[in-house]
Amino acid sequence: MGVTSLVSVDEYLRTSFPDGDKEYVDGKIVERNSGEVDHADPQSRILVYLTVHYPDFWSAVEVRVQVKAARFRVPDVCVIEGGMPDSHIVMTPPWLAVEILSRDDRAADIQEKIDDYLEFGVPHIWVVNPRSRRGYVHTPKGSYEAKDGILRTAASSIELPLAKVFPAPGGRQPAD
């Protein structure tokens, strides 16, 4: 991930990026790896599935989440209990943050995001790998691969079959 020069939190919050939102980490604007089909397709499918199946939660793509005073993360999909937040950024821990791996993502960078989310109080983080078609769940109690093909949050309040995220090879599958 590329990093640019130091800027203030206020400047970051006033900036609109023409090529997709960026994260802010301790004064630095940090590029996000996104914009390719193998990233956008699962992101869209996850959002649609969660919106249709869990209307009591507010779901959105690429919304800024202030995890610390000088850190803003932009999860690929963010899920909040109840309605849309009152503020223009998310300032309380979401119920779920979803990160979709891009081919240029580095393990250390993804782990730093997971750590930021957990320290902020996000109880569930899903990491989805479009190339391997696998999903991983991270919680304050630990991390594991969704070997049964279903990503879940606590008490199964939200479940997402990976088969709804990745269509069969050569075919299109609706997110229903």
C-alpha positions as CSV (number, residue, x, y, z in Angstrom):
1,M,0.0,0.0,0.0
2,G,1.4,3.4,-0.9
3,V,1.6,6.2,1.7
4,T,1.7,9.9,1.0
5,S,2.8,13.0,3.1
6,L,1.5,13.9,6.6
7,V,-1.8,15.7,6.8
8,S,-4.1,16.7,9.7
9,V,-7.3,14.8,10.6
10,D,-9.4,17.9,9.6
11,E,-7.7,18.0,6.1
12,Y,-8.3,14.2,5.7
13,L,-12.0,14.6,6.6
14,R,-12.4,17.5,4.2
15,T,-10.8,15.6,1.3
16,S,-12.7,13.7,-1.3
17,F,-10.5,11.3,-3.3
18,P,-11.4,10.9,-7.0
19,D,-10.0,7.4,-7.3
20,G,-11.7,5.9,-4.2
21,D,-11.5,6.7,-0.5
22,K,-8.3,6.2,1.4
23,E,-7.5,5.4,5.0
24,Y,-5.8,7.7,7.5
25,V,-3.2,6.3,9.8
26,D,-1.3,8.6,12.2
27,G,-1.1,11.6,9.8
28,K,-0.6,9.6,6.7
29,I,-3.1,9.0,3.8
30,V,-2.9,5.3,3.0
31,E,-4.0,3.9,-0.3
32,R,-6.6,1.1,-0.3
33,N,-6.2,-1.8,-2.8
34,S,-9.6,-2.0,-4.6
35,G,-11.2,-1.2,-7.9
36,E,-10.7,-4.5,-9.6
37,V,-13.5,-6.9,-10.6
38,D,-12.4,-9.7,-8.3
39,H,-12.7,-7.2,-5.4
40,A,-15.8,-5.3,-6.5
41,D,-17.9,-8.3,-7.3
42,P,-17.7,-10.0,-3.8
43,Q,-18.0,-6.6,-2.2
44,S,-21.3,-6.0,-4.0
45,R,-22.6,-9.5,-3.4
46,I,-21.9,-9.2,0.3
47,L,-23.6,-5.8,0.6
48,V,-26.7,-7.0,-1.2
49,Y,-26.9,-10.2,0.7
50,L,-26.6,-8.5,4.1
51,T,-29.0,-5.7,3.1
52,V,-31.7,-8.1,1.9
53,H,-31.4,-10.7,4.7
54,Y,-30.6,-8.4,7.7
55,P,-32.8,-5.3,7.4
56,D,-32.4,-4.6,11.1
57,F,-28.8,-3.8,10.4
58,W,-27.5,-0.8,8.4
59,S,-24.9,-2.0,5.8
60,A,-22.7,0.2,3.6
61,V,-19.6,0.0,1.5
62,E,-16.4,2.0,2.1
63,V,-17.6,4.2,4.9
64,R,-15.0,5.9,7.1
65,V,-14.7,4.4,10.6
66,Q,-12.7,6.4,13.2
67,V,-11.0,3.7,15.2
68,K,-8.6,6.1,17.1
69,A,-8.2,9.8,17.3
70,A,-5.7,9.8,14.4
71,R,-6.8,6.6,12.6
72,F,-9.7,6.1,10.1
73,R,-10.2,2.8,8.5
74,V,-12.5,2.2,5.5
75,P,-13.8,-1.4,5.6
76,D,-15.1,-2.8,2.3
77,V,-18.4,-3.5,4.0
78,C,-19.5,-2.1,7.4
79,V,-22.5,-3.4,9.3
80,I,-24.1,-1.5,12.2
81,E,-26.9,-2.6,14.5
82,G,-30.0,-0.4,14.0
83,G,-30.2,2.5,11.6
84,M,-27.8,4.7,9.7
85,P,-25.4,6.6,12.0
86,D,-26.2,10.3,12.7
87,S,-22.7,11.5,11.9
88,H,-21.0,11.6,8.5
89,I,-18.5,9.0,9.7
90,V,-18.8,6.0,11.9
91,M,-17.6,6.9,15.4
92,T,-18.8,3.9,17.4
93,P,-17.8,0.3,16.8
94,P,-19.7,-1.4,14.0
95,W,-21.2,-4.9,14.6
96,L,-19.1,-6.2,11.7
97,A,-16.3,-5.0,9.4
98,V,-15.6,-6.9,6.2
99,E,-12.3,-6.7,4.4
100,I,-11.9,-8.2,0.9
101,L,-8.4,-9.1,0.0
102,S,-6.9,-7.6,-3.1
103,R,-3.9,-9.2,-4.9
104,D,-1.6,-6.4,-3.6
105,D,-2.6,-6.6,0.1
106,R,0.1,-7.5,2.5
107,A,-0.5,-9.8,5.5
108,A,1.0,-7.2,7.9
109,D,-1.3,-4.5,6.6
110,I,-4.4,-6.6,6.9
111,Q,-3.4,-7.7,10.4
112,E,-2.9,-4.1,11.4
113,K,-6.4,-3.3,10.3
114,I,-7.8,-6.3,12.2
115,D,-6.0,-5.2,15.3
116,D,-7.3,-1.6,14.9
117,Y,-10.9,-2.9,14.6
118,L,-10.6,-5.2,17.6
119,E,-9.0,-2.5,19.8
120,F,-11.8,-0.1,18.8
121,G,-14.3,-2.7,19.9
122,V,-15.6,-4.2,16.6
123,P,-16.7,-7.6,17.8
124,H,-16.6,-9.3,14.3
125,I,-14.2,-8.9,11.4
126,W,-14.5,-11.0,8.3
127,V,-11.7,-11.3,5.8
128,V,-12.6,-12.7,2.4
129,N,-10.1,-13.9,-0.1
130,P,-11.6,-13.9,-3.6
131,R,-8.7,-15.9,-5.2
132,S,-9.0,-18.8,-2.8
133,R,-12.7,-18.3,-2.2
134,R,-12.2,-18.6,1.5
135,G,-13.4,-16.6,4.5
136,Y,-11.9,-15.9,7.9
137,V,-13.5,-14.7,11.1
138,H,-11.7,-12.6,13.6
139,T,-13.1,-11.8,17.1
140,P,-11.7,-10.7,20.4
141,K,-11.6,-14.4,21.3
142,G,-9.5,-15.5,18.3
143,S,-9.5,-16.1,14.6
144,Y,-10.5,-19.1,12.4
145,E,-11.3,-20.1,8.9
146,A,-15.0,-20.6,8.1
147,K,-14.3,-24.2,7.0
148,D,-18.0,-25.0,6.6
149,G,-18.3,-22.1,4.1
150,I,-20.4,-19.9,6.3
151,L,-19.2,-16.6,7.8
152,R,-21.0,-15.9,11.2
153,T,-21.2,-13.3,13.9
154,A,-21.9,-14.1,17.6
155,A,-25.0,-16.2,18.3
156,S,-25.3,-16.5,14.5
157,S,-27.1,-13.1,14.4
158,I,-25.6,-12.7,10.9
159,E,-24.6,-15.6,8.6
160,L,-23.3,-15.4,5.1
161,P,-22.7,-18.5,3.0
162,L,-19.6,-18.0,0.9
163,A,-21.5,-19.7,-2.0
164,K,-23.6,-16.5,-2.2
165,V,-20.4,-14.5,-2.6
166,F,-18.7,-16.6,-5.2
167,P,-20.7,-17.8,-8.1
168,A,-20.1,-21.3,-9.6
169,P,-17.3,-21.1,-12.1
170,G,-18.6,-20.0,-15.5
171,G,-22.0,-19.0,-14.0
172,R,-23.7,-16.1,-12.4
173,Q,-25.5,-16.7,-9.1
174,P,-27.9,-14.2,-7.7
175,A,-27.2,-12.8,-4.2
176,D,-30.8,-13.5,-3.2
